[in-house]
C-alpha cells in the first residue's frame, strides 16, 4: 500500500496492480478520475485518498455489474 499523501503515475501503476503507463494515461484522462493537485516537471500528482476512493468505487461497480456473458445453452 502507498504510504504518502500524494501519488504520481508510477504509484498509480502500483495501486492498480501493475497496469501499463499507457493505461494510466487513459484512466487519468477519464472525466470521472480525480483532478491532479499539481502538474510538476516530472508529471502530475494526485491525492492518494481521492485515487483510492475512485479505485474502490470502480471495483464495487464492477462487482455489482450483472454478468455480461450470455447464458450457456444446454
N, C-alpha and C positions, 0 to 999 in steps of 0.2 A: 504494500500500500504506500502511496505517496504521502510523505510527512512534510508538506510545505503548503503555504497559503496560496501559492501561485504555481501554475504548470505551463510548460511550453509544449511544442509539438512532440518532442521526444517522450515527455511524461504522458502525453495523451496516448501515444502508442503503447506504453506500458499499461496504462489504465484500461485500454481497450484490447488487451490480450495480444499485443504484438502486431497490430494491423500495419499496413504499409504507409509510407509517407504520403503517397497519393491519396489513399483512403482518408487519412487525417485531413488533408486539404479539402476533400469532398465533404466530409462531415462538418468541418468548421465553416464551410460556405453555406450550409443549410440555414434557412431563416429561423428555425427553432433552436439552433445551437446558441449557447450563451455568447454575448458580445465580449470581445477581448477587452481587458482593462488597460492594456498598453500595446503599442506596436514598436518594439525595440529594434535595434540594428540586427540582433540575432533572431528576430521573429516576434510573433505575437505571443502574449501571455494571457491566461485566463485564471479566474478564481477557482481553486480546486473544489470548493464547496458547490459552486454552480455547475461545474462539469460533472462531478459525481452525482449530483441530483438529476442532471439531464440523462446520464447513463442509466441510473436506477429507474427513471420514468420510462425510458425506451425499453429496458429489459422487462418491466412489468407489462408494457403494451404488447411486447412480443409473446409473453407467456399467456396473456388473456385473449390473444387473437385466435379465432376459430381455425381449425386445421384446414389448410388450403388444398390439401391433397384430395383428389376425387376418391370416392368410396370404391373399395375393391369389388369387382364383380364375382359372384360365386361360380 
